[in-house]
């Protein structure tokens, strides 16, 4: 069978890489893909991004299944379009994707269905937002309502930062329509974890837990990014906490969406904050796999992902059990000079070693230039995933590979997985 993966990042490379391992697969197409997917003989890039043209391609090539990576095509209704044309696709509809595409929708939904989250208010006027910040003090969190590529959240530790973030989003219109409305919420202290499940409309299949590292620099310093690395599993999610998250957050979300007349299918990602007492609260929802969490999670998945996806689109996820590698996976993101504000493009990338059973380099912001060289083409360039019997051994595998790779101005953290070492 033939499969299409929609997207161009590290998440999509990891999904396509895993799907291509199945004996059932003849070809995995990636639209539009990147320099890494272009170099993999089992994958084929397709230079199409327009949704109707993608559906035409799927019909023409008799593609059995489409898997959507990023949030933008989901929010634009790719699932609605494909289903209307009778094409099998895994992802949420445009309506269901509002859990990610509108922070205000998600917060109102959580409040309505009693899902634990931070207190909040929504604003479109800067003056009212400033008054709310002054009344509540810092630390406080300012979020652009719409999609801002993981960069529309400011955790303001001071009032000055908070007021600047309000002006940046509402007055200066830095995020366009995405920031024309903002959500301001209470700051939650604790440890973050990523809890990702697959949903077929009715049944829920949890994936391995993971933990992302949002800040640019070691020890969680520097600006927020789309994610500088992740590791799996996340030891903070104990078996009892896992059961509680399913009971208090995941199941009520899937059931709540159905009650609201919006059946949820696709990946559901709950970004959690676990407080000092071990209570989980929902920071945000994403309606797709996380990036960079996908890379370590896929590196640990031993089950045939194609079989799992078939169950997912056929509504039979209750018939699946996932088999995981017992080892830890640590994924280190290598970012371009100037990331996250103004990433430099076009720098030549050298020294990526061949993949081994212990280490794989997933591509994100890479492309093959006119001379056939691999160059940077985006903010997050690579995610190098090492596997080992402990966090430290997985780190060693990843960083030994990272140290062989070179491009001008590259940035990466040296401490991915540090919280796992504490546990």
N, C-alpha and C positions, 0 to 999 in steps of 0.2 A: 504493500500500500504506500501511497504518497501522503506526506504531511506538510502543512505550511505553518511556520512560526512567524508571527508578525512582530517586527521590532528590530532594533539595531544595536542594543546594548549588551552588557555582560550577562544580564539575566537571560536574554534571548539566546546568546551563544551557549550558555549552560543548559538551557532547555533543549535546544537543537542537538547539542552534543549527547545528551542523555537519550533523547528519542531515537537518534541514529544508531544507538547500540542494540536496538530491538531487532530480532530476527524477522519480525513482520514487516520491516520497513525497506522499501526500495529506494526512496529518496526523501530527504528533508529539505524543503525550500525555506529560505529565510528572506523576509521582505522588510526592509531593504538589506539587512545584514551589515557586516563590518569586515575589516581586514582579516580577522581571525576566522570567520565563517567562510570567507572567500578562499582561504588556504586549506580548508578541510575537505578532502576528496569526497566525504560522505554527505557534504552539505552543498547547496547551490544557492547563491544569492540571486534575488529577483529585484530589479530596480523599479518597484512599484510601491507607491504609498497611498494613492487615491483609493478610497474604499470600494467604489463600484468597479474599478479596474481590478482590484484584488479578487472580488467575487467572480468577475469574468475569467480571471486566470485559474481560479479554483475549479470552475465549471469546465474550462477547456482542457485542463490537465487531469481531470477526474481525481482531484485531491480528496481523500477520505475524511480528513479532519484538520481543522485549523485551531491553533493555540495562540491566544493573544498575550503578548508580554506587557507592553506599556499601557499607561492610563489614558493617554490622549485619544487613541482610536476607540477605546471603550466608552469614554464620555461622549464621543461623536456618534455612537450608535452602530458600531461595526457588527455587534451581535444581532441587533434588530434586523439589520440589512441582510446578513447571511441567512438568518432563520427564515426571513420572508421569501428567500430564494431557495429554501429547502436544503441549505448546506449545513453540515455538522460543524459546530464551533464551540470551543470551551471558553467561557467568560461571562460576565454579567451584562444584562441589557443596559441601555443608556439610563433607564429609570433606576435600576439597582446600583449602577456605578455612581449615583449621587452620594452614596456613603463616603466616597472619596472626593468626588469633584466639587462638593460643597460642604465645607466645615460646618456651616450653619445647619444644613439638612441633617448631618450626622449627629450634631449635638442635640438638636430638637428630637431626633429619633431616639437617642439614648435616654433622654429625659422621659419621653413618653413611655418607653418600655422598661424603665427601671434598671438600666444597665449602668454599672458604676463608672463614673467619669468625673472630671473636674467641673466645678461651678463656672458658669460663663455668661456673657452677654454679647449680642451682635450689634454692630454699629455701621452706619454709612456716613455719618457726620463726624468730622474730626473733633469739633468742640465737645460733643457729648462723650466721645471716646477719651479725650484728655481728662475730662471731669471724673470719669469712671476710674481711670488710672490713679488720679490723685486721691480719690476716696478709698481705693483698695491698697495702694502702696506697692512696693516691689519686695521680692521678685514677683514677676507677673509675666504671662505669656501672650504674645500678640501673633495672630495667625491671619494670613490672607485667606479669604473664603474659598477662592477657586484654586485651580491647579497651577502650581508655581515651581514645578520640577524639583520638589523637595527642599526649596529654598525660601518658601513663604512663611517660615516660623521663626520668630525671634523670642528667645528666652531672656527677658530683660532682668538683669540683676539689680539695676538701679532705676530710679524714676526717669533720669535723663535718657537712658537707653530706651525705656518704654515710650516716652513722648516722641523720641526720634523715630522709632519704628512706626508709630501711628501716622506721623507726618509723611514718612517714606512711602507708606502704602496708600493712605487716603488722600493726603494733600498733593504729594509729588507724583502720584499715580505710577509708581515704579513697576507694579505688576499688571498694569492695564486693567482689564475687566476682572481678572482674578483677585485684585486687591481693592476693587470698588466697594467691597463690603468686607469688614474684618470681624473676627471673633476674638474677644479678650477673655482669657480664662485664668483661674487660680493656678499658681505654680504647685506642682506635685513633686515632692521629694521622694527619692528612692532609687531603685535600680531598674533600668529598662530591659524589656525582653520582647522579641518578635514571636508572635504565635500565629502560625499560618495553617489554614485548613483548606481542603477542597470540598465544595458543596455542589450537589447535583440537583438542588431544588428542595430536597427533602432530607437526604442523608449527608452526614458530615464525616470526613476522613481527615484526622489531624496529620500534619507533616511533622518532621523532627523540629524541635525548638531551636532557636538561634538568638544571637545578640549582635546588634549593629553598633557601630562606633561613628557617631554623627560629626563630631568635631574634627577639624582639620589636623590638629597636632596632638602629640603624645599627652597623656594625662588629661585628656578631654579639654585641651586649650584651643584657642583660635575660633574662627567662625564656624557656624553650622554648615554642613555640606549635604549632598545626597547620600553620603555614607562612605567612610574611608576603610571599611573592612568589617568582617563579621565572622563569627565562629559558631559551630553547632556540635553537640547540643549545648544549651544554656543551663548550667547546673542550678541556677536560681529556681528554675521550674522543676520542683520536686514532683513526684507522682501525685501527692495529695493536692498540690497547687494546680497541677495540670487538670485534675478532675474538677477543681473549683472553677477554673477559667472556662472549661467546657460548660459547666452548669450555670454560671452566673453571667457569662459574657457571650460565648459563641452560640450556644443553643438559643438563648433569648433573642439574639440578633437575627438568626435565620428564621425563627418562628415569628418574630416581630415584623420582619419584611413581608412574610406571607400574609400576616394579619392585615398589613397595610395595602395588600393587593399587589405586592411586587415580589414575585418569586425570585429568590437569589440563586444563581448558578455561577460557578467560577471559583477562583482562588479568593479567599477572604483572609485578610491580614489584619490582626488586631495588634497595634503597638501598645504594649502594656507598661505601666509603672507599678512596681511592687514596692510597697512601703516597708519601713523597718519592722512592722508587725507581720509582714507577709501577706498583706491585703492587696489584691490586684485591682487596678483601675485602668480604664481605656483612655489612652492619650489620643488615638486616632484610628480610623479604619483606612486600609487600602483595599482596592478591589482587584488585586493582582499580586503576583509574587513580589517579594521585596528584592531590591538590588542594593547591596551586594549579598543579601542572605541566600538567594537562589543558588549561588555558586557553591558554597560549602554544603548546602542541603542536597543538591543534586549529586555532589561528589560522594555523599554518604548513602544515597539511595541504591539499594541492590535490586529492588523489584523492577520489572519491565514497565517503564513509564507509559508506553503505548497502550498496554493492557489496562492500566489504571485510567488513562484518558478515555478509552472506549467505554469503560464502566461509567465514567463521569458524564459523558454526553448521553448515555443510555439510561441514566437514572438508577444505576445499580451499584453505587459506591459502597452500600452495606455488604456487598459480596467480596470486598477487597481487604486484604491485610498487607501492610507494607513491611518490607524487610530492610533493615538498616545496617550499615557497617557500624560495628561497635566503636570504631576509632573516632577521635575528634578531628574535625576539619577546621582549619583556620584560613580565612581568605583575606589577603592584604591587597588593598586597592593602591595602584600607582597612578597618581594624578598629574595632569599637565602643569607646567609653569603658569602661574596666574590664577589657578583654580582656587576658590569657586567663582570669583567675580568676573575674571576676564581670561579664560584659559587660552593659552597659546596653541596654535595649530600648525601642522606641517613639519614638526620636528621628526627626524629619522629615529626609528626604534631599532636597537641592535641587541643581540645577545640572548634572545628568548630561547631557552633550551628546549629540546624535545620533551613532550609530556612523558611522565612515568606513572606507575601505579600509585606512587606516593605524592605526586605533585603535578598539577595541571594549571596552565596559564589561560585564563579566559579573557577574550578581547572585548572592549567596550568602545572607547573613542579611538579606533584605528581605521585606517584605509590603505589600500595599495595605490600609490601615486602613479603618474604617467610613466615613470621610469621603472616601475615594478618594485619600488622600495616600500616598506611598511612605515607609515608615518602617523603621527598623532592627528586626530580629527575631532576631539571633544575633551571635556573636562576630566572625566575619569577614563583612563586609557586602558588599564589592564586590571584584572583581579587574579592574583596568584594564590592558588589553594593548595595547602599542604595537609597531608593526613598523617596522624601519629597516634600512638597508644595513650598519649596524654596531651594536654594543651601545650605544654612545653615542647614535646617532640613534634607536634604538628607545626608549631611556630618555627622550629628549627628547619623543617622541610621547606616551609614557605619562604623564609628569609634567605636561605641558601640560594634559592632560585632568584628572588628579588635582587640579590647582590650581583647577579650575573647580567642583569638587564640594564640597558642604558638608553636614555633620551635626555636632551638638554632640559634642565630646570625641573626634573621629575621630583614629585613630592610624595612621601608615604609615611605612615606612622610605624614606629618600631615596637609598639606595645599592643597590637591587636590580640585580644583574648586575655588581657590583664585581669579582668574581673573573674574570669574562670580560674585563674591561678589562686585567687583569694579563697575560692570555695574548696 
